[in-house]
Amino acid sequence: MKPKERIDEINLVRAFAIIGVLMVHSTSFAVTETLGSSLYPLYNFANIFFKFGTPTFILLSSLVLFYTYYDRPADRSLFLGFYKKRLMYILLPYLIFSIGYYALRHYWYYADRPLDVALADFVDKLLTGKAYAHLYFVFISVQFYVLFPLLLYASKKWPLLTKGFIPFGFAVQWGFVLLNHYWLSVPNKGSWALSYFAYYFTGAYFGISFDRIREWLKPTAAKLKSWRGPTWALLWAGWLAFGLSHVWIWYVTRHDGRWFNTLWYELLWNLHTFCTALVLIQVAFLLREWNREARVVRLLDHLGVMSFGIYLFHPLVLFYYRLHPVTATYWFHLWYAGGFVLALTLSWLVVTLAFRFIPFAWVLFGNVPARYTGLPKPSAERSLSVGR
């Protein structure tokens, strides 16, 4: 079968998503420690407005999976290959980083804990994505990997089902939200795939129908004058309205101590991050159309390719950086900004150099296309023409 056309814009969206993740993580302490500062609205804005990283990654992951696999025969060899790649490039790095981060926390905070207790606790956290705060994302992804073969088989056997993927995803996600709000009280709700079904099923629909989606989202001057122009304007207006409302509700809660019904926080997060993912895809198309060889576009492309490794590694940078806080008022805000800059640049550099000089860097940081490394790849990796 002829390989499908590579979607170059995906890496740009991944770059935006990892920037969002790093912004949220690098301001997580600031929103509690700078409450009385005149710059607190800025910290709150950065911490809330950039909360689109994980939902965007989930939507992209689903899009890539269905774009890559939908036209292939859904047979045993396809699913065996799928799980082999997930095991090599996702679960193995997850296991290694889980061990590393858990050992780090054990050394710093729980050095006196008995070994048998620590091992039992580690196994529990490994199986639930809690070995370190950011690893829940892989735990969510594994849940979707379990679902993927069933959904792929059903969508190929009954193609009409795909037309209802987006409303179905929202219905299931909000069914879970409402059940949890009124009856279930599930602990760590954000670590369960049901909390992200709207993004996963939207990504699945986009992957299956990508040619139509690209035609709708890819902006041109002619399309701006057609019916698409008002729909794009509505999307961008909704993105700004929901995003700023999401920022506002958390500012009022954090700064003034006023709490609202938790469903409002859930709704604004959902609408804000969903619209953001669509806007970022359109921005990626705009950048590619503007100049795909521009330096900023090539940098974003490279950042997106390295994003999984950066995601895994950056908390280590922030951990050691925060061991050396500053107390002088003059440097205080620069220190917080430095955390974001260092987490981005140092993680990016480490992952890039690892792929450039270490033949088995994929064991730590997952898969990247060979053209970004300069090193030969195992044969299993050469088939990944679209993404992870």
Helices and strands as residue ranges (DSSP letters): H 9-26, H 30-33, H 40-49, H 53-69, H 76-86, I 87-91, H 92-109, H 115-126, G 133-135, H 136-157, G 159-164, H 165-179, I 180-184, G 189-191, G 193-196, H 197-208, H 210-217, H 221-224, H 228-256, H 262-291, H 295-305, H 307-321, H 329-357, H 362-365, G 370-372, H 379-382
